[in-house]
Structure formats: structure tokens, C-alpha cells
Amino acid sequence: MYLGEKAKTLQTALIGSASTIIYYALLNIMVSPQYPWAIYPAFLVMWWPLALYHAQRKTFVAFSVTATLLISIFFITVNVISSPSVIWAIYPIFVTLWWPLSMYFYVYKRRMYHATFVKRM
């Protein structure tokens, strides 16, 4: 709120995200180094610059692919750290794969519709 319009700049998002991640990583190391809980707020804060980057460039399909990769890496990391003997990360990863697939087919179908419509005229 205090940043106002500056919160919409990529530079502010990167600096804010990086400083938040560093702060929580240091706090994690000092308070409870036995479990890396700082990955959770780091995962959340990474969305700010990622969303701004793709929104400014209007690359929504690329955003869905990048976000799916980020989500997949996050779930694999949590799976390895919290329960390495049970592979459960595949289930949420499978669910998130539908996001870029649906975006691709939406864009593809839209292009096919426009191509067909232009041919008819």
C-alpha cells in the first residue's frame, strides 16, 4: 500500500521479493535450522515479479508454463524435504499441467476460428 504505483514496477517487485526471501531465510537459519520452512514464504513471494513480468508483456501462455514449472519445483522440493519415502508430488503436478494445456488449446482454437472466419470472407 505504501508503494502505490511503484508496486507495479518489475524492479520494485524483484527487490521486494528478494529482500523478503533473504529475510525469511536468515530468520529460518537463526530460529529453526532443522526444517527449511522459509521455502513456503519464498514460494509465495516469487509470484509477485513473475506475474508482473508476464502481465506487462501480455504473455499469458508463457506465464502458465512458467507458473506450472514453479509449482512443480515447489511440490517436488516439499516432497523431498518432508516425506522423501513417499512420492506424492506427482498428483498436484499432474493437476497443474492442465493450466498450460488449457491455455494452449484456447489460443490454438481461437487462431483456428479466426483463420476459418477470414477464409470465408
N, C-alpha and C positions, 0 to 999 in steps of 0.2 A: 504494500500500500504506500509506503513511504517513497518508493522509487517512481511511482506514477508511470509515465510514458517510457521511462528508461528501462522498465522491466520487460519491454517488448524488444529490446535490442539483444542481438546474439552475444555481444561482448559481455553485457551485464549477466546474461544467463550463464555463460561459461564461467565467469569469475564467481558468481554466487554459488553455482553448483560445485565447482572445485573447492571453494573455501568451506562449504558445508560438509563435503566428503572428507576433507582433511581434518576438520574439527571433530567429526564423529569417529574417525579412525583413531585419532590421538586419544579421545575420550575412552574408546574401546580398549586401547592398549593399556591405559592407566587404570581403569576401573575393573575390567574383567577380561583379561587377555586369554582366558581359557576357551572362550567362544567368540568367533568374529561376528558379532551382531551388527556391526557397522555396515555390513553388506545390504541390510534392509533399507535404512535411510538413503544409502548411496544409490540403490536401485530406483527409489522414488525421485530423487533429486535429478537424476540423469534425464528424466523425461522433459524437463523444462527446456534445456537447449536443443534437444532432439526435436521436440515439437515446433519450436520457433524456427529452426533451420528449415524444416520441410514446409512449414506453413508460408514462410516468406517466399520460397521458391515454387510453391504450389506443386510439389512432387509427392502426391498423396500415396501413390502406389509404392514408391521408394520408401516412404515413411512406414507403411505397413510391413514391408520386408525388413527394414532396419529394426523396427519395434519388435517384430517376431524374433529376430536374432537376439536382441537384448533380453527379451523374456525367456528365451530358451537357455541362454547363458546363465541367467539368474537361477532358473529352476535346476539346472544341472549342478551349479555351484552349491545351492542349498541342499540338494540331494546328496552330494558327495560329503559335505560337511556334517549334516545332521544324521543321515542314515545311509552310510555307504554300503551296507549289506543288502538293502532293498532298493531296487530300481523303480522309482515311482515318477520320476520327472518326465518320462515319456508321455504320460497322459495329459498333463497341461500343455506340453509342447504340441502334441497332436491337435489339441483344441485350437491353439493359437495359429496353427498353419492355415486354418480356414480364412483368416483375415486377409492375408495377401492373395490367396487364391480367389476369394470373392471379389477383391478389388480388381484383380487382373481380368476376370471374366466380365465384370461390369464395364470396364474400359473397352475390352475387346468387343463385347456385344454392342456397345454404343458406337464404336467405329464401324462395325459391320452394318448397323442400322443406317448410319449417315452415308456410307458408301452405296448402299442399296437405294436409299432415297435420292441421292444425287444422280445415279444412273437412270432412274425413272423420269427425272426432269429433263 
